[in-house]
Amino acid sequence: MQVNADALIKLAENRGWSIPELANQLSINYSYLYRVLNGEKSGGAKLFIGMLFLCRQENLNIDDYIFLNRSLSANNKS
């Protein structure tokens, strides 16, 4: 998975949040979020959990904020 940085930045703008406030909303460190938004890091479990909780809290679709790198299969053998 990869973060849709543009969508996260737009979310912060629409809510009137600074990037440090967005990091707070996601329960992650600002410097970590800064590196993710600038493409220096791809983001890990803590970021994605924060995004999931924030999307539920704000009634947002998490699919708007992440990219799946490949199709998921229902077949556990692939």
N, C-alpha and C positions, 0 to 999 in steps of 0.2 A: 504494500500500500504506500501511497505517497500523498502528501498534503496538498490540497488546492490552495496555495498561498494567496493567490489573488482573491479567492472567495473569502478566506479568513480576514484579509485586510479590509475587504468591502464590508464584512459583517461588523468589524470593529468601528468602521466609519459610520455605518448606519445606526449603530447603537450609541454613538458618541463616546466610544472607548478609545483610549490611547492603546498602543501596543503593549506597554506594561500592564494596563488594566485587562487587556485580553488575556495575557499570560496568567494574571491572577484569576480570571474567570475559568481558565483551563486548569488551574491548580498546578502550573509548571513555572519554572524559573524564566524570567524575562530573557536572559542571555541565551538560553536554550531555544526559546521561541524565535528570537531574532535570527539565530543561525538557521533554523528550519525555514523561516520565511525568505531568507536570502539564498536558499539552496545549498548551504554548507552542510546541512544534515537532512536526513530524510524523515526523522521522527520515529519514536518508538512507542512502546505500549502505554507509557504514562500519558503521552500526548493524545493518543487515540482514545484512551479511556476518558480523559478530560473532555475531548471533543464529543464523545458519546453522551456524557452527562450534560454538557452545555447544550447540545442539540435537543435533548429531552426537555431540559429546563426551559429553553426558549422556543420549543415547538418547531424545530427546524429539521430538515431532512439531512442526515449525515452524509448521504451520497453526494450532496452538493459540495462537500468539504474534503473529500478524499477521492483519490484515483486508485482503482485496483490495477495492478500491473499485468495481470493475466486473468482470464476467465476462471472462475471457480468451478470445479467439477463435483457432481454428486457421486461420482465413482471414486471410492476411497483408494483404489489401486493406481490411480494416475496422479 
